[in-house]
Amino acid sequence: MEHEMRAEYEESGRPRADAPVKIWHMVRLDGAHAMCGRELDPAAATQSAEAWGTPAGEPFCHSCGAMYLREHPQDTG
């Protein structure tokens, strides 16, 4: 199953080019339902799952990370 990271934004909650990302979540490809259960805006920024565990993917939702590792245990290095 393919995944991507989707942004959750600060207080405004709405995606804007200048909106700071509060936290990155993992979703199934093209989804808006995070693995931790949070519903995200379908228009929020996304980035490749390969950014997980890198500075580009920080801060990252710990709950999504745990669920992602259960589905992709070989990705731990």
C-alpha positions as CSV (number, residue, x, y, z in Angstrom):
1,M,0.0,0.0,0.0
2,E,1.3,3.4,-0.9
3,H,1.4,6.3,1.5
4,E,2.2,10.0,1.5
5,M,2.5,12.7,4.2
6,R,-0.2,15.4,4.5
7,A,0.1,18.6,6.5
8,E,-2.0,19.7,9.4
9,Y,-1.8,23.5,9.8
10,E,-1.6,25.9,12.7
11,E,-4.8,27.4,14.2
12,S,-6.4,28.6,10.9
13,G,-6.5,25.0,9.8
14,R,-6.8,26.1,6.1
15,P,-4.1,25.5,3.6
16,R,-2.3,28.6,2.4
17,A,1.0,29.0,0.8
18,D,2.3,30.9,3.8
19,A,0.6,28.8,6.5
20,P,3.0,27.1,8.9
21,V,2.7,23.4,9.2
22,K,1.7,22.3,12.7
23,I,2.5,18.6,12.1
24,W,2.9,16.1,9.3
25,H,0.7,13.0,9.2
26,M,0.8,9.8,7.2
27,V,-2.1,9.0,4.9
28,R,-2.8,6.4,2.4
29,L,-2.0,7.8,-1.1
30,D,-4.4,10.6,-2.1
31,G,-6.3,10.3,1.2
32,A,-7.2,12.9,3.8
33,H,-7.7,10.5,6.8
34,A,-4.5,10.2,8.8
35,M,-3.4,6.9,10.1
36,C,-3.8,8.4,13.7
37,G,-7.5,9.0,12.9
38,R,-7.4,12.7,12.3
39,E,-9.3,14.1,9.3
40,L,-7.2,16.5,7.3
41,D,-8.0,19.0,4.6
42,P,-7.8,17.3,1.2
43,A,-6.3,20.5,-0.1
44,A,-3.4,20.4,2.4
45,A,0.1,20.1,1.2
46,T,1.6,16.6,0.7
47,Q,5.0,15.2,0.4
48,S,6.4,11.8,-0.4
49,A,6.5,9.1,2.3
50,E,10.3,9.1,1.7
51,A,10.5,12.4,3.7
52,W,9.4,10.5,6.8
53,G,12.3,10.4,9.3
54,T,14.1,13.3,7.6
55,P,14.2,17.0,8.5
56,A,11.7,17.7,5.7
57,G,9.1,15.5,7.5
58,E,9.4,17.2,10.9
59,P,7.5,17.6,13.1
60,F,5.8,14.3,12.5
61,C,2.8,12.7,14.2
62,H,4.1,10.0,16.6
63,S,0.8,8.0,16.3
64,C,1.0,8.0,12.5
65,G,4.6,6.9,12.8
66,A,3.7,3.9,14.9
67,M,1.0,2.9,12.6
68,Y,3.2,3.4,9.5
69,L,5.9,1.2,11.0
70,R,3.4,-1.6,11.6
71,E,2.6,-1.5,7.8
72,H,6.2,-1.0,6.7
73,P,8.6,-2.6,9.3
74,Q,11.3,-3.0,6.6
75,D,11.5,0.8,6.3
76,T,13.2,1.2,9.7
77,G,16.7,1.0,8.2
